[in-house]
Structures are given as structure tokens and as C-alpha cells.
């Protein structure tokens, strides 16, 4: 049986970028000023990130806004 290509998750590049900067779970919760549960859910479903949360990630997580824009653009 032929192997089928896996579908890419929407905004997968954004989650990969955030995780690449070492922001997972507890660290992301501190950056976004939210609970750890909310931060983990945002990583699981990055399409639910709000502009305010993306602003916190840029400002407090030290991820350049240009990199986040590029990741969103190609998602």
C-alpha cells in the first residue's frame, strides 16, 4: 500500500518557531502572563494565538516580530 503524505497542521511553523526559542509550557506561560494550561493549549493550536499574546511573545520572549510574520505567512 502506498504511503500517503501527512497533512501539515495550520500554523505549524509558528509553534515550531516558539518551541525553537525554548518557550514550552511553563516558560511560555510566564512570557504570556497566563496559566500553564493555556500556554500548552496555544502551542497545540497556534492558530488561536491572539495579537496580544503574539505581542507578549515578541516583547518578553525575545522572538523578532519579523520571524513570527514569516512563519504565519508560510503556514
Secondary structure, DSSP 4 states (H G I P E B T S, - for coil): -PPPPPPPPTTHHHHHHHHHTT--THHHHHHHTS-HHHHHHHHHTGGG--HHHHHHHHHHH---HHHHHHHHHT-
